[in-house]
Amino acid sequence: MKFVFLLICQCCLLIACSPAAPQIDKIQGHTMGTTYSVLWPAHRDISASQVQLDIDQLLMKINSQMSTYQGDSELSIFNASPAPYEQTISPQFAQVIAQSLSLNDLTQGYFDISVGPLVNLWGFGPDLKSLVAPTQDQLTEARSRVGLQAISLQDLKLAKTDTRYLDLSAIAKGFAVDEVANLLDGLMIPAYLVEIGGEIRVKGQKPQGKAWKVAVEAPDFNERRVQKILPLKDVSMATSGDYRNYFEENGQRYSHSINPFTAKPIKHQLASVTIIDESCARADALATAMLVMGEEKAKAFAVQENIRGYLIVRTPTGFTEHLTPAFERWLNP
């Protein structure tokens, strides 16, 4: 459902890890089809190599549960099984499904993890189809396999009454960030920055009481540049945008962000949504849902639900920024 390209975090991370600041430890690696980075104030009793081993094992476990690219994952087995079907799933997987169902209700259907058939049809899923706009008949058929009314979760029993293909890509990376943060908490690491594919969670501050600073990328199709730098402390941040993962056909640009109601990529001028929240999984999902909503619905939703959102809208001459009331209060307490 989503390819997150919020972050030009590299510039901030390189500064944090430069020779002028040797007191920051950093590890990085690959997961979920993207990269991850974890930083924390160095401590002689904390082995960076052991922390990385623990994190890699944790991320492998999450992938084995929720990946659509891994054929033997719990999610892939569920998706491939004909309906009606019931499967006992792991507690972490169940937690993400439960949160996804709740967020589907909260967003009035704009966050929909059953939109996978449409994502695949448009060429943005693991099926690796050619990037060609589908026909109306194809859209109608795929749309018939979308909708969470056919999905239920009871304790650890995930069931479907009709054919469904679930895709957790708009929440799983955020959830993984939260789980890595919980692991670091368990290791008694007092301050850190965790980033997976541009989704972020921070705790505390860098040495000398300096804030973790993270860049939000300008939603520009032609170049990568910083739009805004945000100081973060004890929060999560996620961004969804339409400006990196897309294809063009006959002069028409098609975004990876699919509206579950139209079965088509979004076509409005809302280009990027950044969400600040305590939970990175929730921030991840809300950024996706609000991007799909479009500018006016996203603004109204953010006010109604007191969401800290930073919206970037395209105009004929460039971009305009909109800070939701909750975001303004957070940024300027």
N, C-alpha and C positions, 0 to 999 in steps of 0.2 A: 504494500500500500504506500510505502513511503521510502524515499532515499533521502536521508537527512544530510543536508549540506549547509548547516547553519554556520559552521565555525571555521574561522581561520585561526585556530588556536595555536598553530605552530609558532607564530611570532611571539606570543606571550610565553609559551612554554620554553622557547629557546632563550628568551631573556631570563626566565626563572632558572634555567640550567646552565647559564653561561659561566665562564671562569670567575666572574665577579661575584657569583652567588653559589659557591660550592656546597653550601649547607643544604641544598635540595637534592634528594634522591629521586631518580626517575626510572621507571621501567615501561616498556612498550611491547606490543605484539600484535597479532592478527586474530580476529574472531568475527563471526557473523558476516563474513564478506567485506569486512572493513578493518580498521585498526583501533587499538586502544592505547591509552597512556594513563599512567598513575604517577602522581608526584606527592611527596611528603617531606617535611623537614627531616634531614638525616639524623639518625641516632645510632650509636655504636652497637646497641643491643638488638637492632632490627636488621636482619639480613635481607637485602634487596632480592637476592637470588631465591631465597625461600618464599618471600612474599610473591614473587612472580610465579613460582611453582604452584602455590596455593591458588592464585588467581586463575592461572591457566586451567587447572583442574576444575575449578568452579565454572568457568566459561564453557569448557567441554561438556560438562553436565547439563548446563542450560541449553546448549545446542542439541544435545541428544534428546531433549524434551520437546523443543519448540521450533526447530529449523524446518523450513519447507525445502531446503536444498539437500538435506541429509535424508536419504531415502528410508532409513530405519529409525528415524526419530519417532517419538510418541505422536507428534502432530502429523507426520507424514503417514503413519500407519492409520490414524483416524481418518485422514482425508481420503486415503485409498480404499477404505472399507465401504462396501455397499450398505445403504440404509435399508431398513432401520438397523442401528448399530449402537452398542454401548461399550465403553472402554474404561478400565480403571487407570487413572493417570496419577502422576507424581504430585505431591503437595505444591511444589513451586508452579508447575503447569496449571494446576487447579486455581491457584491464587491469581495467575494472569488471566485465565478465562473468566473467573468471577469478577475481576476488576473491569475486564472488557465488556461484559454484559451490563454492568452498572453504568459504565461510561456511555454505552450505546443508549441507555435510557436518558441519561443526563443531557446528552447532545441531541436528543430526538432523532437518532438514527444516523447522524453524520459521521460518527465513529462506528464503523461496522467491520468486524474482523472476518465476516463471510464474503467480503467483496473480492476475494481471491480470484474467482473465475473471470471477473472483468479485468483485473490487473493482468492476469495471464493472457487474456484475449488481446489486450492492447500491447502486449510484448514486453511488459515490465516485471514478469515473474520468472520463476526458475525454468519454465518450459522453453525459454529462448526462442520464441517465435519471431518471425520477421517483423520488422517495425512498419506495419502497414495498417491503416485504419480499417477496422472490421466493417462488414455490411450491417444493415439494420436487422436482418434476420439473425445474424450471429449475435448481435447485442441482445436481442429479445430472448434468444435461447439461454445465453449466459445469465441474463438478469433473472431468469426463472429459478436459477440455482443460488440466488443471493437472498439473505434474510435470516435473522437470528431467531425467528419464531420456531424454527426447526431444531434449535439447539437448546439443550438443558444440561445443568450441572447439579448433581446432588452428592454432597460430600466429595468423594474422589471419582464419582461415576460421571463421565462425559458421554452424552448421548445425542444422536441425531435421528429425526423421524423422516428426513428426506435427504437427498444428495446435497452435501455441503462440502466446500473446500475452505478451510479457515487459514488465514494469513495473519500472523502476529507481528509482522515487521514494523508496525507503527507503535508498538508498545514493548516488544521484547528487549530491544537495546536499552531502553530506559529502565526496564526491570533489572537487566543485567548490571547496569550502573548501580542501582540500589543495592543489589546483592553483593557487589564488590565492596561498596561502602560499608555494608554490615560486616563483611569479613575483616576489613581494616579496623572497624570498631572493636571487633573481638580480639584483635591483636594489640589493642590499646594504643593505636596510633592516633595522636590527639588532633592532628590537622592533616588534610590531604585534598587533592583534586583528582577525581576519577572522570575519565572521558572515554566513551565508546562511540565511534562514528559521529562525533559532534554532540552527543548527549552528555551532559555534565552534572556532577554533584560535587560540592565542596563542603569542607568542614573546617572551622577555625580560620586561621590566617597563616601566611608565610612568616618566616623569621623576621624579627624587628617589627612585628605587628602590621605588616603590609598585607593588603587585601589580595586575594586571587583575582586577577583581571583576565577577562575572556572577551574575545572579539566576536561580534555578530557580523556575518558577511553581507555585503551589499548584494541584492538579488539581480545581478547584472549577468546577462547571457554572454557577454563578450570578454569580461575580465574579472579577476578575483581581487577584491579589495575590501577593506574594512569599512563597515557602515557605522558601527558604534562599539565602544568598549565599555563593558559593564564590570563593576567591582562586585564580587560575590563572596558571601559568607553564610555558611550553614543553610544553603538552599540548593535546589537543582534547577537546571536550565535546559530547555530543548527548543529546537527551531525546525519548522517545516517550510520548505520553499519549492517553487515551481521552476527554478532557473538552472538546474544542473542535469537532472535526469528527464530527458524528453527526446522526441524525435520530430523530424520535419518531413512533410509529404505535400507536394504541390503547393509550396509556400505556406502551409498551415503548420503551426507548432503544436504538438500534442504533449501535455505534461503527464508525468507518472501519477499525479494526484487525481484519483477517480472519484467522481460524485456518485454515490450509490443510488441516488434517486434518478439521475439521468442516464446512468451507465456509461458516461463519457468523461474524458478529462476536463478539469475545470477550465473556464474560459474568461473569468473575471479578471480584475486588475489588482486584486490582493496577491502580492508576490511572495510575502514572507511573514511568518508568525513565530514570535519567540515567547515562550511561556516560562515564568518563574514559579516554582512550587516546591514544597518540601519533598514530594515524591517525584523522582525522575520518570518513572513509568507513567504517572498521571500527566506530567508536563509533556511527555512524548506524545501521548494520545490526544491531549487537548490541542496541541499545536497542529496536528494533522486535521482534526475535526474542524477547527476554526479556519484553517486555510481552505478547506473544501466549502465551508459556509459562504465565503465571500465577505467583503468588507462590512456591509451594513449588518448582516446577521451576526457576524463575529463580534462586532462592537456591542450590539445589544445583549448577546449571550454573555460576554465578559462582564458587563455591568450587572446583569441579573445574578450571575454566579460569583461575583467578586473575584474575578480571575486577573492575575497580574500578567498582562499581555502587551507586547510591543509589536505593532503591525507596520509593515512597509508596503505602500501602495504605489503602483506605477501611474505616472501621469504622462501627458504628451511631452513634457520637458525634463522628465527624470523621475524622482521618487518623492513621496511625502511620508512622514512618520506619524503614527498615532500611538499614544500611550494611554492605556486604559486607566481609569481612576485608581484602581488598586495598584497598578504598576507605578504610577506617579507617586503614590504614598509610600511605596516601598523604596523607590529610587531617591526620594527627597523626604525622609522621615522628619 
